Amino acid sequence: MSKLNAKFATVEVVRRGLKDVGYIATTQIAHTVYLAYHLGKPVLVEGPAGVGKTELAKAAAAFMGVPLIRLQCYEGLDESKALYEWKYGKQLLYTQLLKDKLDRVIEGETSLAESIDKLHQYDDIFFSPQFLEPRPLLKAIQEKDGAVLLVDEVDKSDDEFEAFLLEILSDFQVSIPEIGTIEATSKPFVFLTSNSTRELGEALRRRCLHLYISFPEQGLEREIVMTRVPGISERLTRQLVSFIHQVRKLDIKKLPSVSETIDWAKTLVILHAETLDKEMVRETLNTFLKAQEDIRVTEEKLYTLTEHALREAN
């Protein structure tokens, strides 16, 4: 059994491995990662912003001991930014440096057409791998020892790019007209994340294993906070997680994410808090609430929320 296969021996081994690199995974998450590895399928991870979708790919790369190659999607993303482009500046520089040599190459030709025909014999020199600038997709399939490819926020890309991406994920090879077909040296382990800003195509969904990560239950979120925020007490962790879970039940625009829970926990540690205090909570609401209206709504219920968190944590 190879060293990498040993890391994917069982679901529990995967779960413990992710925990060792700082990612607290549910059994469902570990199970999906385990199956995706053995089936050779990409994982499409959906869920609210800030619940750990991107962090899962980062943790998988750390756990596997391979590079993480990230492609951040946005509207208008095309092949030249995702796959490859030519180093035109370098080609021009080499042309200038070799000017004297080029003059000797076309020496004796009597017409422009003859000169161009002669230069065409050297096209391959300037359209060779040394002048190729690999972008994330090409980099991922060229990694000799494998890589984790993260296609982040794929829902922000266009339908055309989604179709192109599907082709790459189906064959793990790319065709470059001037060079030919480049096949994957080692197939990357692929994660795609989506915040559901648009509906993804059925073809892409069929190609992937689906994983939905929701806001964690209190016990799991406490474990996440304790892992990611060294020095925080268990008592304060219970209080702040209880408070956050109550805030998520309010009618506000943006519910606080797990990453924002961690930010608040770090803030309270920096402020040397030992327990939740209503005034300190009021002064630090902007750590996990990002809209003024959300802060106003929470402030109106601040006393009740804080008292409930203190009682529940005892």
N, C-alpha and C positions, 0 to 999 in steps of 0.2 A: 504494500500500500504506500502510495506517495505521501510526502509530508502534507501536501495540500488536501489530498483525499482524507487523510487522518483527521484533519480539522472539521471535516464534514461527515464524520463517521455516524453520528446520531444527531437528532434534533437537540438533545440536551447538551451535547458537546458544542454545538453552534451557539446555543443560548449562553452557555458559560463563557465561550470565547468572546462573544460580543460584550458581555459584562466586563470581562477583563480589560477591554479597551474603552470602557466608560459608557457603554450603551446598554441600558436596561431594557431588554426585549421581553415581550409577552411570549407565551408559548406559540401563539398564532404567527407572530412575526418570525420567530426562530424556525417554525415549521415551513413557512413560505420560502425563506432564504435557503433552507436545507433542500427543499424540493427543486427550487429554481437552479441550484448548482448542479444537481444530479440530472435534471431534465435538459439542461442547457438552454433555459428560457430566460428572457428578460423579466424583470419584476416591475409592474406598473403600480406605483405607490400613490394613493390618493388620500385626502383628508384635509382638515383645516390647516391654515398656515401656522407654522411654529410647533407642530406636534412631533417633529423628529424625522420627517421624510428624507430630507437631505442628509441629516446626521446618520441615518441608517446606512446610506451608501458610503459615507466617510468611515464609519465604524467597520463595515464589511471589508474595505480596503486595508484598514489597519489590522484587522483580525487575520486576513489572508496573507498579509505581508507583501502586497503588490501596490503599484502606484494607483492613485485616484486621478482619472482624467475627466474633467467636467466640461460639459457643453451647456452654457446658459442660453436658454431659448428666449426669443423676443419676436415681435411682429416684424416681418421683413427679412428674417434670417434666411440665408441662401447657402447653396453648396460651397461657394468660395470661402465663406466664413466658417463653415462646419467641417468641410472635407479637406481641401487643399487650395493653394494658390501659388502662382509662380513668383519667384523673387525677381521682379522686373528691375529693381534697382541694381541688384547684383549682376544681372545679365547685361545691363547697360554699362556698368563699371568694367566688366570683363571685355566688352566690345571696345571700349575706349583704350584699355590697356593693351589690347591685341590689334590696335588699329594698323600698326606697321605690318604685322603678319597678314592681316586681311588685304592690305594693299598688294602684298606679294602674291597672295592667292589669286587675285583677279587680274594680275599683271598680264598683259598681252591680249586681254579680251577687248574687242573693238566696239561693242555695243552694251547698253544698259541691260538688255535682256540676257545676253551671254554672261554678264557679271552676276546677275541674280541667279541664273541657273547654276553657276559655279558655287555661289554661296549656299544654295539649297542643299548641297552635299554635306554641309556642316550644321544643318538644323538640329540634329540629334544632340550635338554637343551642348547647345544652349537650352534644350528641353530634356534634361536628364535629371536623375534624382538629386544631384548636388544643387540644383537650382529650384528644387521643390520645397515649398513651405508647408509642412503637414499641419492641419488643424485637428481639433479633438478627435473626430471620427477616424481619420487616417492614423493618428498617433495611437489610438486604442488598439487597432488591429495589427499594428507593427511592433507592439511591445512583445519582446521575445519570451518573457516569463509570465505573460498575462497581465491584465489590468482590470480595475473596476471602472466602467464607463458610466458616468452619471449624466443623463440628459435631463437637466433641471427645468421644471415648469414647461413641459412640452406643450401644454394647452395654450401657451402664449404664442406659439409658432403658427404659421399658415397651414392650410390643408395641403398645399403643394409640397411643403417641406415635410409634413407628416408622411406623405406618400413616398417621398425620397428616403426618409428614415426607415420606413418599413422595408424597402428594398435592401438597404444596408444590413438591417437586422436579420433578414431572411438568409442571406448568403455569406455575410461577413467577408465581402470582397468589394473592391471598387475598381472602376475602369477609368484610366486616365488616357485619353486619346493619344498623346505623344509618347507614352511609355508602355501602355498595355494594362492588363488586369493585375491588380495586387491583391493576393489572398491573405487572410489573417494568418499571422505567424502562430498566434495562440488566441483562441476566441475569448474576448473580454466578457466579464460578468457584468451584465447591464442592468442599471436601475433607471427607470423613468419616473419623474414625479409630476403630479398635476394638482392644481388647486381648483380644478373644475370651472375655470372661467369660460370654457367652451366645451362642447361635447366632442370627445375623441372618436375617431372612426372605428367601426366594428372590426375592420381588418387588423388594426394595430392592437386592439383589445384581445383578439383571438390569439395573437402571436405571444402575448404575455401572460404571466401569472398575476392575478389581481390581489392587491393588498390594501385594505383600508385601515388607516391609523386614526383613531378618534382620540379625544381627550381621555387621559388615563383615569382610572378610579383613584381614590385618595391614597390607598396603600401603595400603589405603584408609583404615584407621583411623589410621595414622600421618599421612597427609595431612590428615585431619580435625583431629587434635591440633595439627599444625603451623599450621593455618589459624586455629584457635580460641584457641590459647595463644601469644601473641606472646612472643618471648624464650626459648622453650624450645629446647634444642639437639637436633640430629638424633640424636645418640648416646643421650641420655636418653629421647627419644621412642621409639626402637627398643626400648630396655630395658623401659620401662614397658608398652608395647603387648604385647610378648612375654609379660610377666608376667601381664597381664590375660587374654590368650588361654589361658594355662595354667590360670588360676583358673576360667575358664568350663568347663573339662573336669572340674572336681571335682564331687563329689556334694554340692552345697549347695542351700539353699532358693531363693535369688534370685541369679541370675547378674548380675555387674556390667554395667551398660548403657554405651552410648557416652557418654552425658552424664556418667556417673560416672567414666569414663576421663578425660574432660576435667577434671572436678573434681579428680581425683588429680593430673593433670599441673599444674594451677594451684597445687595445694598444694605440690608439689615445687619449683616455681619460687619460690614465696614463701619456702620454707625454704632456698633457694639450693643445692639439690642439683645436683650435676654428674653423678652416677652413682647407681645403686641401691645402697643400703646396707641390710643386713638389719635393723638396729635401726630405721632410719628407716621402712622398709617396715612393720615391726611397729607402730610408733607411728601410722601413717597408714592402717592397714587399714580403719578405720571411715569413711574418705572414700568408699570404693566398696563396702564390705560393710555391709549394714544389719541383719543379725541376728547375735546373739552366737554362735550355734552355727556360723554360716558363718565367723566370725572364728576360732573355735577350730579348725575343720577346716583352715583355711588356715595357721594358725600351726604346726600339726603338720608341715606340709610346706614351711614357709617357707624353710629352707636350700636344699632341692632346687629349689624354684621360682625363687628368686633366682639361684642359680648357673646354672641353665638359661637364664634371661633374659639374664644377662651374657654367656654363651658365644654364644648365638644372635645377639645384637646386634653382636658383633665381626666 
